[in-house]
Amino acid sequence: MGILEERVAVVTGAGRGIGRDIALCLASEGASVVVNDVGVSLGGEGTAEDPAAQVCAEIAAAGGQAVPNHDSVSDFEAAGRIIGTAVDTYGRIDIVVNNAGIVRDRTLVKMDEADYDAVIAVHQKGTFNTVRHAAPLMKEAGYGRIVNITSSAGLRGNFGQSNYGAAKAAIMGMTFVWALELGKYGITSNAVAPAGFTRMTEGLYAGAEPPADQDPALNAPLIAFLASEGASYVNGQVLGRTGYAYTLFQTPRPIATMYKEGGWTPGEVSEHFHEVLGLHLQPVGMGDHPLLGKKG
């Protein structure tokens, strides 16, 4: 018996990469899965492929239950149809994994409005859209598991990703809000920053074979756990993966205080900042950079 027997899950962007492995893993643990994927390119352009159907065929071949869905999470009504596919096919919705995403990387001064809007629409608004449709049903049932896919690009910053980083940081914020709003109804909301060699990261290895610990399938067991009944005590958390390790992020909170009775003048702030708050400045970015601190 798997840890998700008789549960019904929606996994968005599940036709390839990390989403595909999540869908396969949830199904292998007993969940009936709606495999959502619009079958677009990395930048969001349409293709003739049907990866959602392919993943469903893999799940069926392994003895699991799955149905494809091709609606876009970026459209509110279409996102309702994604959740509706679960309810119409399997009678309920227990788990939503918000994985769908595209990238349009450019530096700030080269990024146009369309690049920004497209990425925000899929990642940020898409995450809101699916949960907005699923949450009332979960609330009525007294049970639900929401797993939102975030990224270190949003948690720590990454060069050339104003759009993607903004969306992923917003997903972290929504995760916290939903944990507060929905927890009393038996619904948990957590975020995971995964890692792995996919279409989004293939440029990192320049044709070389990626290391074994970059297998995107390594993310799926953690997400399966968060989607299970056994994770009822895990709510409002941001987790991740580094190599073969799962990690827990410390969420943003004050780490130093500079106090003066009655408040400060600009000159006083200038005089004292370096010796108080200036001693605790935080590095940003996902990699090594001489000005931004070291990776970690």
Order of alpha helices (4+ residues) and beta strands (2+ residues): beta-alpha-beta-alpha-beta-alpha-beta-alpha-alpha-beta-alpha-alpha-beta-alpha-beta-beta-alpha
